[in-house]
Amino acid sequence: MTLLFKFLSFNAGDRHLLIMTLILLAAMRLGLWLLPFRTLLKLLAKISQPVTQTTNQVSIRKIVWAVEVASRYMPGVKCLARALTTQVLMNRYNHLCQLRIGVAKDKTGILEAHAWIEHQGKIVIGNLADLSRFIPLPTLEGVKL
């Protein structure tokens, strides 16, 4: 009940952003599970078109807040779903960003991967204390999907 009261205490814009983020994050998890990555990226490119209303601008800080809050209430959300959701929202609100995926081997030699989003060279979501051990893969910019 207190979660509902907390949610209702947000202003209408924050509630809308949070609901949209929850839906998008759930769709992202499902898409990552069911679709080939290339197909998912094509779909995301279509829904990532900027919002035409300039009065409905949402800050990067608010987008990251919404993704972090939504992730807390959705079990099993991994870094790639969080990064892709953040990317879609940032694109929709005209914030240029770049999806980064890096790989590393753990102490036992098992390959690990991590995804994060950068904006103007700074990490906005997905930062880790040991992020430097991940070797970034080439970006997908310019890749024909």
N, C-alpha and C positions, 0 to 999 in steps of 0.2 A: 504494500500500500504506500509506503514511503517513497518508493521509486516512482509511482504514479504521481504523487504530489510534487516530487522533485521535477519530473518531466513537465507537469502543468505549470510549474513556476517559471520555466523558460519562456522567453518571448516567442511570438509566432514564427519569426524567421529561424530561430534556433531549433524549434520543434520541427519545422518543415525540413531543415537541413538534416537533422538527426534521423527522421523517418526515411528520407531519401537515401541517406547513407546506409541505414540498416537494410533496406531493400536491395541497394546496389551491392553491398557486401555479401548478402545471401546469394544473390544472382552470380556474383563473382566466384564464390566457393563452388556453386553448382556448375558453372561454366568450366572452371578449372578441372573439375572431376569428370565432366561428360564430353567436353569438346577438345579437339586438337588445338594446341596453343595458337597456331596461325589463324584458325577460324575464330577463336575468341578475340584475338587482336583486331580482326576485321570488324567484328560486331562492336567492339569498344570504340573503334575509330568512328563508327556511325553515330553512337550515342554521346560521343565526346564533343560534339559541336558546341561552340560557345553560345551562352544564353544571350539573346539579343537585347534584353532589357538592361540598360546601364544602371538603373536605380536599384537593381537586385544584386549588387556586387557583394561577394562573400570573401573575406580575407583568408589567406593561407592558414593563419593561426586557427581560425574557426573550422576550416576543412579538416585540419589535422586533429583538432579537438573532437570533431564528430566521428572521425574514423577510429580514434582511440576509444571513445565511449562505446561506440557500436561494437567494437571488437571485444570489449569486456563482457558483453552480454550474448556473444555468439561463440559457443565453444568450437575449438578446432581451427580457428582462423590463423592462417600462417602469414608470413611476411609478404609473399607474392600477392595474395588476395588483398592485403592491406595496401600494398604499393599500387596495385592496379586500380583499386577504388579511389585512392588519393589522386592518381593521375587523371582519371576520368573527371573527378570533381574539379581539379585545378584547371583542366582544359575547358570545362564548361564555364568556368568563371574567369577565363582569359588570363590565367597565370601560366606562363611557360614553365615547363618542367621536363625532366628527363628520367625515364625509368632506367635504373641500373641493376644489373644482376651480376653477382660475383660468385666465384667458386673457391673453395679451399679444402685441404685435407685436414681431418682432425688428428689427434695424437695416435690413433690406431690405424691411420691411413685411409679412412673412409671419406669419400667425397661428400662435401656439404655445399649447399648453395644458400645465398641470401639475396633478398631484393630490397631496394630502397629507392626513394625519390629525391632528386636534387633539383633545386631552384637557384639559379644564379651561382652555381658552384657550391652551394651549401645543402647539407642533408636536412630535409624537412620531416621525413618519417623513415624509420628503419635504421636509425643509428645504433651501433653497438659499441661497447667498450673496445672490442677487438676487431673492429671492422677492417682495419688495415691488413689483416691476414687474408682477406678475400680479394682475389684477383678479379677485377671487373672484366666482364666479357664485352666485346664490341657492342655499341648501342644499335638499336633497330632503326635509327633514323635513315631514311632513304631506301630502306629495304622494301621491295615490292611484296605486298602481302597477297 
